[in-house]
């Protein structure tokens, strides 16, 4: 069976049948608290931000989540892969996504002609709980404009494909060497701008693997998504 046939098979498969293919447990979007819910539960344990805050209404704030866990377990519309330019798999989150999706993901990626830094391309999710994978290539080192393109283009691809829930890893902060805090500022400011301009996204989840990333996002979310 071709990867296209496999792709359509998984996209059209009843949920209960598809769950039999998952290699680990799943987390649904309803199990992940929104930022207002998270803040209400944890606000006495989170250091207050020293940054100037930017208020948003609760409708926008409820579209944001932070979550520590395995991005390959998320049963949502799309997860974002911090890929390399070949799109043929690698280490870290890239390798984990390819292993969980199965070999047809690599077969589809091989037809895409690679991916430039800042660009985003979509494939099926195959055996992943997520329906789709959006692949983007982050910059090496601190290049804010290129990192901003990663988030903008991933969200635009999601919108073009009528996807309403998406999860991002921390793009470029691992072996690519982008400092965590500046990278988080780019991620949050870019996603906020997109949500203010596009009302049809239901949830953007920042999937944070390291405690240091969680601490940074807890602080900076107070800056960018202060409740009105």
Secondary structure, DSSP 4 states (H G I P E B T S, - for coil): --HHHHHHHHHHS-HHHHHTT-SS--EEGGGS--HHHHHHHHTTTSPPP-SPP-EE-HHHHTTEEEE-S-GGGEESSEEEEE--TT-S--SHHHHHHHHHH-HHHHHHHTTTT---BT-EEEEE-TTSSSSEEEEEBPPSS--HHHHHHHHHHHHHHHHHTT--EEEE--TTSSTT---HHHHHHHHHHHHHHHHHH-TT--EEEEE--SHHHHHHHHHHHHHHTEE-
